[in-house]
Amino acid sequence: MSNQDERIAKMTFASVYPHYVTKVEKKGRTKEELHKVIKWLTGYTDAKLKKIIDDKVTFEVFFKKAKINPNAHLITGIICGYRVEEIENPLTQQVRYLDKLVDELAKGRKMEKILRVE
């Protein structure tokens, strides 16, 4: 595991979540839409998300307990200089999936496209 992968694993979801909210709200999207995207990827309900934030759960635990959407592999493109479909570390790839979805939401992409609805 590289240093970057290790850093990502140990980061708490609670430390990143406010940045996600700020990013999407600055672009006219809502926290509800953000939660819809997170729920699509992870299967987490609003109540579960709140508990994860309150408990300061690491990304490692966050994704270990998640039920990753079977269509998550359809998330492609570049985020933070990396092509998400080519990231080898599964946890890092899942975190980047989430980053990519938040990015698409902030850029005004239609919800059906973000949620990879056929």
C-alpha positions as CSV (number, residue, x, y, z in Angstrom):
1,M,0.0,0.0,0.0
2,S,1.5,3.4,-1.0
3,N,1.7,6.4,1.4
4,Q,-1.2,8.0,-0.5
5,D,-3.4,4.9,-0.2
6,E,-2.6,4.7,3.6
7,R,-3.3,8.5,4.1
8,I,-6.7,8.1,2.3
9,A,-7.6,5.0,4.4
10,K,-6.9,6.8,7.7
11,M,-8.8,10.0,6.8
12,T,-12.2,10.3,8.4
13,F,-15.3,10.8,6.2
14,A,-16.3,13.5,8.7
15,S,-13.2,15.6,7.8
16,V,-14.1,15.5,4.1
17,Y,-17.9,15.7,4.2
18,P,-18.1,19.5,4.9
19,H,-15.9,20.1,1.8
20,Y,-18.3,18.0,-0.3
21,V,-21.3,20.0,1.0
22,T,-19.5,23.4,0.4
23,K,-18.5,22.3,-3.1
24,V,-22.0,21.3,-4.3
25,E,-23.8,24.1,-2.5
26,K,-21.5,26.7,-4.0
27,K,-22.6,25.5,-7.4
28,G,-26.3,25.6,-6.6
29,R,-26.8,21.9,-5.7
30,T,-28.2,20.7,-2.4
31,K,-27.1,18.6,0.5
32,E,-30.1,16.3,-0.3
33,E,-28.7,15.7,-3.8
34,L,-25.3,15.0,-2.3
35,H,-26.8,12.5,0.1
36,K,-28.6,10.9,-2.8
37,V,-25.3,10.4,-4.6
38,I,-23.6,9.0,-1.5
39,K,-26.5,6.7,-0.9
40,W,-26.4,5.5,-4.5
41,L,-22.7,4.6,-4.2
42,T,-22.7,3.2,-0.7
43,G,-26.2,2.2,0.3
44,Y,-26.0,4.4,3.4
45,T,-29.2,6.1,4.7
46,D,-29.2,9.7,6.0
47,A,-29.3,8.3,9.6
48,K,-26.3,6.0,8.9
49,L,-24.4,8.8,7.3
50,K,-25.0,11.0,10.4
51,K,-23.7,8.2,12.7
52,I,-20.6,7.8,10.5
53,I,-19.9,11.5,10.7
54,D,-20.6,11.6,14.5
55,D,-18.4,8.6,15.1
56,K,-15.6,10.0,12.9
57,V,-15.3,6.8,10.9
58,T,-12.2,6.4,8.6
59,F,-12.7,6.0,4.9
60,E,-11.4,2.4,5.3
61,V,-14.3,1.5,7.6
62,F,-16.7,3.7,5.7
63,F,-16.2,1.7,2.5
64,K,-15.7,-1.7,4.2
65,K,-19.2,-1.4,5.7
66,A,-20.8,0.1,2.5
67,K,-22.7,-1.9,-0.1
68,I,-21.0,-0.6,-3.2
69,N,-23.4,-0.1,-6.1
70,P,-23.0,-2.8,-8.8
71,N,-22.8,0.0,-11.4
72,A,-19.9,1.8,-9.7
73,H,-17.5,0.5,-12.3
74,L,-19.3,2.7,-14.8
75,I,-17.8,5.7,-13.0
76,T,-14.9,6.7,-15.3
77,G,-12.8,9.8,-16.0
78,I,-10.1,11.7,-14.3
79,I,-10.1,13.0,-10.8
80,C,-7.2,14.5,-8.9
81,G,-5.0,13.6,-11.9
82,Y,-5.8,9.9,-11.9
83,R,-8.0,7.9,-14.2
84,V,-10.5,6.3,-11.7
85,E,-11.0,3.1,-13.7
86,E,-7.2,2.5,-13.6
87,I,-6.6,2.9,-9.8
88,E,-5.4,-0.4,-8.5
89,N,-6.0,0.0,-4.7
90,P,-9.7,-0.8,-4.2
91,L,-10.2,1.6,-1.3
92,T,-8.5,4.5,-3.1
93,Q,-10.6,3.8,-6.2
94,Q,-13.8,3.8,-4.1
95,V,-12.9,7.2,-2.5
96,R,-12.1,8.6,-6.0
97,Y,-15.5,7.2,-7.2
98,L,-17.1,9.3,-4.5
99,D,-14.9,12.4,-5.4
100,K,-15.9,12.0,-9.0
101,L,-19.6,11.8,-8.2
102,V,-19.4,14.9,-6.0
103,D,-17.5,16.6,-8.8
104,E,-20.1,15.7,-11.4
105,L,-22.9,17.0,-9.1
106,A,-21.1,20.3,-8.6
107,K,-20.6,20.7,-12.3
108,G,-24.3,20.5,-12.8
109,R,-24.6,17.1,-14.4
110,K,-28.1,15.6,-14.5
111,M,-28.8,13.2,-11.6
112,E,-29.7,10.3,-14.0
113,K,-26.2,10.6,-15.5
114,I,-24.5,10.8,-12.2
115,L,-26.3,7.8,-10.9
116,R,-25.5,5.9,-14.1
117,V,-29.1,5.1,-14.9
118,E,-29.2,3.2,-18.2
